[in-house]
Amino acid sequence: MASDGSRCLRCGEQFDYDDGACPNCGWSSAEFRSRGRYNLARPGTGEWGED
């Protein structure tokens, strides 16, 4: 997904997202993405088709 030089969204440590979890704090980009729309998908947030 990301190239070398990406930073952890939790602690800011530089690491390659393709390597898995951040070696400093354990944050995982794959887990972050798996929560759907980065865990922002909530009812009533203006999605198309909502009245």
C-alpha positions, 0 to 999 in steps of 0.5 A: 500500500504505502512506500518506505517513508510512511509514518505510523498514525499512532506514534509517528514512527517511520515504517513500511506499511507493507511490513505489517504493524509498527515496530514501535507501538504495534499499530497496524494499517491493515487493521485500520483499513478493515474497520471500513472507511477508517471507522468513520462510516456512521448512519446520518453522515450524509451518504447518498440516498439518505433522506 
